[in-house]
Amino acid sequence: MNLTNTMHVDATAIRPTATAADARDKARSFLEALRKPATALETAEAVLLVVSELVTNALRHGGGTYTLRLTAHPDLIEAAVDDPSPQAPRLRAPDPTGATGGFGWHMVNHLARTTTVTRRPAGGKTVTALLPR
């Protein structure tokens, strides 16, 4: 991977009132700050959806704290979210009523070129999605 044209930003939420909207705002600012080649509208929307879903899951299942890391590589946007929960995301049957969810991890895996879940030695996990730029 050619890393000569990279840009990186971290956003950490350590307060329980952090929201997925905060993370989307950080991601939007990150995408707007990219130099050429910037992202296409469709790519930007996919990144915002993935960030929103990963952060929502971290807030809901990871104790309310997360660290979001966004990195732009020449051909990829990398979105990584750390949270203190060791529980990996899992595919489950979506609830068509919307009461229990089940759509998000399917969506992340559909939009991303690759997803990985890495357990951190100090505890918790990192969920990373690589999206085409």
Summary of the structure (lengths in Angstrom):
residues: 133
radius of gyration: 14.4
end to end distance: 13.3
largest distance: 46.2
contacts: 386
relative contact order: 0.20
helix: 32%
strand: 27%
